[in-house]
Amino acid sequence: MSTTVEFTDSLLRNLETNSLVLPVLPDVALKVHSLLNNPKATVTEIAKALSMDAAISARVIQVANSPMFRGRDAIEDLNTAIMRMGHALVRSLVTVMLVEQSHHPKSPLLRQRISHLWKHNTQVAALSYVLARNYTSLKPDEVMLAGLLHDIGVLPVLEHALNFPEIINNPQTLDDALKETHTIVGARILEIWKFPKAFILTAAEHENLNRKSTHTPELVDVVTVANLHSTITVCGPRSKANWADISAFKSLGLTPEESIQTLKEAAEEIRNVLHFFRS
């Protein structure tokens, strides 16, 4: 049995038996998510929950004052910040911070990988936001969050690889192992976190370029297109597939060439969205 097969079998077996260490949402995140999903929750209640974490509170106020929202008056309190941003974006921001925090492993071997991954994920999130706002009726903030979380499965796969020196010390072998397993692990994480099915599908299928899309764009279609663009702008060309054959583009009503031009023209908007992820 090859090392890669042994690694994959071990990883999936641990996942199946709940032995694989997966990221867990802290209590403050669970509280905020619960309130933001409750239509009866008041802004005061949400602000009180956010105030339990000083870093999250500060980031919410900072983002509410960012170019993404272009408010005329500076905001200094949580209540006003929540009203300016809206519940969905506040929920996204809380998740963003928690995912960002998980991108700082203790192992020196993983730090460069994780830094590269965070840059890729934020780029996909920003591209997804712009594509969704311009070419779909989907909520851009939800698509942005799906873009941020699409590779969430990479984190525990990298941690598991530390037990396999032949994998972790061989970049190409590690890339192959990640490509084969991270979508399965990512979908499982989002199931545990009780995310909607559309998010879980995006984590599971964003690498499947043979997937047949419907005529109505879905989260996975937008993130698939954004992910392809990010592999050029951030990672360098990674896919040898003919983009014209990928149905996610057709679902958005775009040719690959049109999508490239669109994102070039939206460069300033993309930069503004990227401020959402910066501390």
C-alpha positions as CSV (number, residue, x, y, z in Angstrom):
1,M,0.0,0.0,0.0
2,S,1.4,3.4,-1.0
3,T,1.9,6.1,1.6
4,T,-0.7,8.3,0.0
5,V,-3.3,5.6,0.0
6,E,-2.4,4.7,3.6
7,F,-2.7,8.4,4.6
8,T,-6.1,8.8,2.8
9,D,-7.5,5.6,4.3
10,S,-6.3,6.6,7.8
11,L,-7.8,10.1,7.4
12,L,-11.2,8.9,6.2
13,R,-11.4,6.1,8.8
14,N,-10.7,8.7,11.5
15,L,-13.4,10.9,10.0
16,E,-15.9,8.1,9.9
17,T,-15.2,7.1,13.6
18,N,-15.2,10.8,14.8
19,S,-11.5,10.5,15.7
20,L,-10.3,13.2,13.4
21,V,-9.8,16.5,15.2
22,L,-12.1,19.1,13.6
23,P,-12.4,22.8,14.4
24,V,-15.2,23.7,16.8
25,L,-17.2,26.9,17.0
26,P,-16.7,28.5,20.5
27,D,-19.6,29.4,22.7
28,V,-19.7,33.0,21.7
29,A,-20.0,32.1,18.0
30,L,-22.8,29.6,18.8
31,K,-24.6,32.3,20.8
32,V,-24.3,34.9,18.0
33,H,-25.3,32.4,15.3
34,S,-28.3,31.4,17.3
35,L,-29.4,35.0,17.8
36,L,-28.8,36.1,14.2
37,N,-30.9,33.2,13.0
38,N,-33.7,34.2,15.3
39,P,-36.0,36.9,13.6
40,K,-37.2,37.9,17.0
41,A,-33.7,38.7,18.4
42,T,-33.1,42.4,19.0
43,V,-30.1,44.4,18.1
44,T,-29.4,44.9,21.8
45,E,-29.4,41.2,22.4
46,I,-27.0,40.6,19.6
47,A,-24.7,43.4,20.7
48,K,-24.6,42.0,24.2
49,A,-23.6,38.6,22.9
50,L,-20.9,40.2,20.7
51,S,-19.6,42.2,23.6
52,M,-18.5,38.9,25.3
53,D,-15.5,38.9,23.0
54,A,-13.6,42.2,22.8
55,A,-11.8,41.3,19.6
56,I,-15.0,40.5,17.8
57,S,-16.7,43.6,19.0
58,A,-13.8,45.8,17.9
59,R,-13.7,44.1,14.4
60,V,-17.5,44.6,13.9
61,I,-17.2,48.3,14.6
62,Q,-14.1,48.5,12.4
63,V,-15.7,46.8,9.4
64,A,-18.9,48.9,9.8
65,N,-16.6,51.9,9.2
66,S,-14.8,50.4,6.3
67,P,-15.0,51.4,2.6
68,M,-17.3,48.4,2.0
69,F,-20.2,50.3,3.7
70,R,-19.2,53.9,2.9
71,G,-21.2,55.5,5.8
72,R,-21.0,59.3,6.2
73,D,-20.7,59.2,10.0
74,A,-18.2,57.2,12.0
75,I,-19.7,54.5,14.2
76,E,-18.4,53.9,17.7
77,D,-21.0,51.5,19.2
78,L,-22.0,47.9,18.5
79,N,-25.7,48.6,18.1
80,T,-25.2,51.1,15.3
81,A,-22.6,48.9,13.7
82,I,-25.0,45.9,13.6
83,M,-27.7,48.0,12.1
84,R,-25.4,49.4,9.4
85,M,-24.0,45.9,8.5
86,G,-27.1,43.8,8.8
87,H,-27.5,40.5,10.6
88,A,-26.1,38.3,7.8
89,L,-22.9,40.2,7.4
90,V,-22.3,40.3,11.2
91,R,-22.8,36.5,11.3
92,S,-20.3,36.2,8.4
93,L,-17.8,38.4,10.2
94,V,-17.9,36.3,13.4
95,T,-17.3,33.2,11.3
96,V,-14.5,34.9,9.4
97,M,-12.7,35.8,12.6
98,L,-13.0,32.2,14.0
99,V,-11.7,30.7,10.7
100,E,-8.9,33.2,10.6
101,Q,-7.9,32.3,14.2
102,S,-7.7,28.6,13.1
103,H,-5.2,29.5,10.4
104,H,-2.4,29.8,13.0
105,P,-1.0,26.3,13.7
106,K,1.7,25.7,16.2
107,S,3.7,23.6,13.7
108,P,6.3,25.6,11.7
109,L,5.8,23.1,8.9
110,L,2.2,24.3,8.4
111,R,2.5,28.0,8.9
112,Q,3.5,28.9,5.3
113,R,0.8,26.5,3.9
114,I,-1.9,28.1,6.2
115,S,-0.9,31.6,5.3
116,H,-1.2,30.8,1.6
117,L,-4.5,29.0,2.2
118,W,-5.9,32.1,4.1
119,K,-4.9,34.4,1.2
120,H,-6.6,32.0,-1.3
121,N,-9.8,31.7,0.8
122,T,-10.2,35.4,1.2
123,Q,-9.6,36.0,-2.5
124,V,-12.2,33.4,-3.4
125,A,-14.6,35.0,-0.9
126,A,-14.2,38.5,-2.4
127,L,-14.5,37.3,-6.0
128,S,-17.6,35.3,-5.0
129,Y,-19.2,38.4,-3.4
130,V,-18.7,40.4,-6.6
131,L,-19.9,37.7,-9.0
132,A,-23.0,37.0,-6.9
133,R,-23.9,40.7,-6.6
134,N,-23.5,41.3,-10.3
135,Y,-24.8,38.1,-11.9
136,T,-27.2,36.3,-9.5
137,S,-30.1,36.9,-7.2
138,L,-28.2,35.1,-4.3
139,K,-27.4,37.1,-1.2
140,P,-23.8,38.3,-1.8
141,D,-22.8,38.1,1.9
142,E,-23.9,34.4,2.0
143,V,-21.9,33.6,-1.1
144,M,-18.9,35.5,0.3
145,L,-19.1,33.3,3.4
146,A,-19.4,30.1,1.3
147,G,-16.3,31.2,-0.6
148,L,-14.4,31.8,2.7
149,L,-15.4,28.3,4.0
150,H,-15.0,26.3,0.7
151,D,-11.6,25.0,1.7
152,I,-12.2,24.6,5.5
153,G,-11.5,20.9,5.2
154,V,-7.8,21.6,4.4
155,L,-7.0,22.5,8.0
156,P,-7.6,19.1,9.7
157,V,-6.1,17.3,6.7
158,L,-2.9,19.3,7.2
159,E,-2.9,18.5,10.9
160,H,-3.4,14.8,10.2
161,A,-0.5,14.9,7.7
162,L,1.9,15.7,10.5
163,N,1.7,12.1,11.5
164,F,3.0,11.1,8.0
165,P,6.5,12.5,7.4
166,E,6.5,11.1,3.8
167,I,3.4,13.2,3.1
168,I,4.1,16.5,5.0
169,N,7.6,16.8,3.7
170,N,6.7,16.2,0.0
171,P,4.8,19.2,-1.4
172,Q,3.4,17.4,-4.5
173,T,2.3,14.3,-2.5
174,L,0.7,16.6,0.1
175,D,-1.1,18.5,-2.7
176,D,-2.4,15.2,-4.1
177,A,-3.6,14.1,-0.7
178,L,-5.3,17.4,0.0
179,K,-7.1,17.4,-3.4
180,E,-8.5,13.9,-2.7
181,T,-9.7,14.5,0.8
182,H,-10.3,18.1,1.8
183,T,-13.7,18.4,0.2
184,I,-15.0,15.4,2.1
185,V,-13.7,16.7,5.4
186,G,-14.9,20.2,4.7
187,A,-18.5,19.1,4.0
188,R,-18.4,17.1,7.3
189,I,-17.2,20.2,9.3
190,L,-20.0,22.3,7.9
191,E,-22.5,19.6,8.7
192,I,-21.3,19.6,12.3
193,W,-21.5,23.4,12.4
194,K,-25.1,23.1,11.2
195,F,-24.6,25.2,8.1
196,P,-27.3,25.1,5.4
197,K,-27.1,22.4,2.7
198,A,-26.0,24.9,0.1
199,F,-22.8,25.6,2.1
200,I,-22.1,21.9,2.6
201,L,-22.6,21.2,-1.1
202,T,-20.2,24.0,-2.0
203,A,-17.5,22.5,0.3
204,A,-18.1,19.1,-1.2
205,E,-18.3,20.0,-4.9
206,H,-16.4,23.2,-5.7
207,E,-13.5,21.1,-7.2
208,N,-15.8,19.0,-9.3
209,L,-15.5,20.7,-12.7
210,N,-17.7,18.0,-14.3
211,R,-20.6,18.9,-12.1
212,K,-23.7,19.8,-14.2
213,S,-25.2,23.1,-12.9
214,T,-28.8,24.1,-13.2
215,H,-30.0,27.2,-15.1
216,T,-30.4,29.0,-11.8
217,P,-27.1,29.9,-10.1
218,E,-26.3,28.2,-6.8
219,L,-23.7,29.0,-4.2
220,V,-21.4,26.2,-5.5
221,D,-21.5,27.7,-9.1
222,V,-20.3,31.1,-8.0
223,V,-17.6,29.7,-5.7
224,T,-16.4,27.3,-8.4
225,V,-15.9,30.2,-10.8
226,A,-14.3,32.3,-8.1
227,N,-12.0,29.5,-7.1
228,L,-10.8,29.0,-10.7
229,H,-10.0,32.7,-11.0
230,S,-8.2,32.7,-7.7
231,T,-6.0,29.8,-8.8
232,I,-4.7,32.1,-11.5
233,T,-4.4,35.3,-9.4
234,V,-3.1,33.7,-6.2
235,C,-1.9,30.2,-6.8
236,G,-0.9,30.3,-10.4
237,P,-2.7,28.1,-13.0
238,R,-3.8,24.8,-11.4
239,S,-6.5,23.4,-13.5
240,K,-6.0,22.1,-17.1
241,A,-9.7,21.9,-17.7
242,N,-11.2,23.9,-20.6
243,W,-13.2,26.6,-18.8
244,A,-15.6,26.8,-21.7
245,D,-16.8,23.3,-20.8
246,I,-17.5,24.1,-17.1
247,S,-21.2,24.5,-16.6
248,A,-20.8,26.8,-13.6
249,F,-20.0,29.7,-16.0
250,K,-23.1,29.0,-18.1
251,S,-25.2,29.0,-14.9
252,L,-24.0,32.6,-14.2
253,G,-24.7,33.5,-17.8
254,L,-21.0,34.3,-18.4
255,T,-18.4,33.1,-20.8
256,P,-14.9,32.6,-19.2
257,E,-13.7,35.6,-21.1
258,E,-16.6,37.8,-19.9
259,S,-15.9,36.7,-16.3
260,I,-12.2,37.7,-16.6
261,Q,-13.2,41.1,-17.9
262,T,-15.9,41.6,-15.2
263,L,-13.4,40.9,-12.4
264,K,-10.8,43.2,-13.9
265,E,-13.4,46.0,-14.0
266,A,-14.4,45.3,-10.4
267,A,-10.9,45.5,-9.0
268,E,-11.7,48.4,-6.7
269,E,-14.9,46.6,-5.4
270,I,-12.8,43.5,-4.8
271,R,-10.3,45.5,-2.8
272,N,-13.0,47.0,-0.7
273,V,-14.5,43.5,0.1
274,L,-11.0,42.3,1.1
275,H,-11.0,44.9,3.8
276,F,-13.7,42.8,5.4
277,F,-11.1,40.2,6.3
278,R,-8.3,42.5,7.5
279,S,-7.7,43.2,11.2
